[in-house]
Amino acid sequence: MNIRTTILAAALALGLSSIAMAQSTAEKPENAPPAHEKQAPSVEKKLKTFDTLDFEVFSNQKWDRLKESHAADIVVTWPDGHETKGIARHIDDLKAMFVFAPDITIKIHPIRFGSGSWTSVTGVMTGTFTQPMPLPDGKSIPPTGKRFAIGMATIGHWKNGLMDHEWLFWDNQDFMTQLGLGAK
């Protein structure tokens, strides 16, 4: 093998490993968080509802069960800063994610805690871009077949046993890059 081929092979290997690492660090961090701390019973109840929300309701698209955790007039603040109001709109937005990646799941909450009427969890949202992604203008982006693993966080404010405001956080640039749509 000549030096040019060796350098090309090394660059390719480094590039591929960095892509694999980008997708796996959210799932397998080098430094895992400490074990969950005991929470007040009222907070733990909310956190268990949150676990059910992500692990069962969201991951299995059981939209009729979203009312178990979300108020009818829920306000949702999305990672790009826009806000929506109402559970029906939130369900429509969540369904839209599954159009281009029907295998999306959230299986873990590595960090989860709360205080009073507040809860916060981190999670890892995984899936594969296997279907066309519809755009607002009626066009679509063809699937890339790329798998993604996005670290995310959700902060919830609770009132009368339901979230009345939910803040969602993830890195949209990293998400687009993992989908094969962003700059590398």
N, C-alpha and C positions, 0 to 999 in steps of 0.2 A: 504494500500500500504506500503510495507517495504521500508527502507531507500535506499536500492540499486535500487529499481524500481523508487523511487522518483528522485534520482540523475541521473539515466539514462534518465528519461523523461525530466528533466531540461536541461541536456546536449544536448539532441536531439532538444529541443525547441530553445536553444541558437544557436546551429549550424544551424538550419533551418532559424532562423531569421537573422543570419549574412549573409547567402547566399542571402536571399531576400533583405537585405540592400545593399549588394554589387551590386545587379542588379538594385536597385532603386535609389541609391544616384546620379547616373548620370542623371536620369530622374527627380528626385525630391530632389535637394540639400537642405541641411539645411539652407544654406545662399545663396540665389539666387543673381546673379550679378545685379548691377544697370541697369536701363533702358538704351537702346542704345542712344548714343550721336549723335547729328546731324553731318553729314559728309559733306565734300565738294561734290558738285554735281557730279564731275567725279568719286569720290570714291564711292558715293552712287549708281551710275549706276553699277559699278563693283560688289558691294555687292548685289544688286538686282539680277544680273546675277548669283551670287553665290547661292542665295536663290533658284532661279529657278533650277539651276544645282542639288542641293541636294534634294529639296522637290519634284520636278517634274521629272527631267531627270533620276537621279540615282535611286530614290525610285520606279519609274515605269519602269525602264530598257528601257528608250527611247534613246538607244545608238546612233541613227542617229542624235540626237540633241546635242550630246556632242561637236560638232564643233561650237556651239553657244558660248561656254566658253573656249574651249581648242584649242590651235594652232595645226596645223598638226604635227609639230615636238616637241610637248610638252615633257618636261623632268619631270618625276614623281619620287620623292624620297619617298619611302615607310617607314613605321614605323621601319622595321628591318634594314634600311639603304641602301638597294639595290635600284638602279635607273633603270628606263626603259625610252626608248625614242620612241616617236611616238604615235599618237592617236589610231591607230589600236591595238598596243600592250596594251595600257592602257584600251581600251574597252575589250579586251580579259581577262585581269586581273580582271576587275570589274565583268564581266560575271561569272568568276570562283567563286566569292564570293556567287553568287546567286544559284549555283549548290547545295550547302549543306544547305543553308538558303534562300529559295526562297521568304520569306516574309520580307527581309531586308528593312528598311526605315530610313530616316533621316527626322524628322519633325520640328526640332527647331534649331535655332542658338542663344543660350543664349547670346553669346558675339560676336559682329561683329564690326570691325573698319578697317580703312586703312589710308594710306597716300601716295599720289602720285600714283606710279605704284605698290603699295603693298596693299594687303588685308589680313585679318586674321579673321577666324570665328571658333567658337567652335560649336560642335553639339553633338547629342546623336544618335548613330547608334544602332537600335534595330532589333531583328530577332529571329528566332528559328532554331536550328540545327535539321532539320527533314529529311534530305536526306543524303545518303552516301557522305563523303568528299573524292574526288579523291586525290591520292598521286602521286608524279612524277614517281614512279616505277610501276604504273598501278594498284596497290592495292588501297583499300579505307578504311576509318574509318567509322564504322557504326554510324548512328545518335544516339544522346543521348536524343533528345526531349527537351533539355534545351534551355530556353530563355536567351538572352543576351541583355544587355544595356550598351554599351561602350561609355564613354566620349571620344571625339576626338577633334582634332584641325587641321585646314588646313590653311596653309599660301600660298598665291598665288602671283606670280610676273606677271604683265600684260604688254603686248606690243601690240600696234595696236588693242586694244579692246579685246584681248584674252590672256589667261594665257599661258605663255611660260615655266613656271616652277611651279610645285605644290608640296608642302611638306605636307605629311600626317603623323599625329601623333596619336597614341593610345597605350595603354599598352597591348602588345601582351600576356604577362603572365596572366593578368586579363582576357583577351579575351578567352584564352585557358581554364582557370579555369571556367569561366562562361559556356563555351561549354561542360564542364565536362571532359576535356582532360588534365588539368594541375593539379599541386600540390595544395592542399588546405591549 
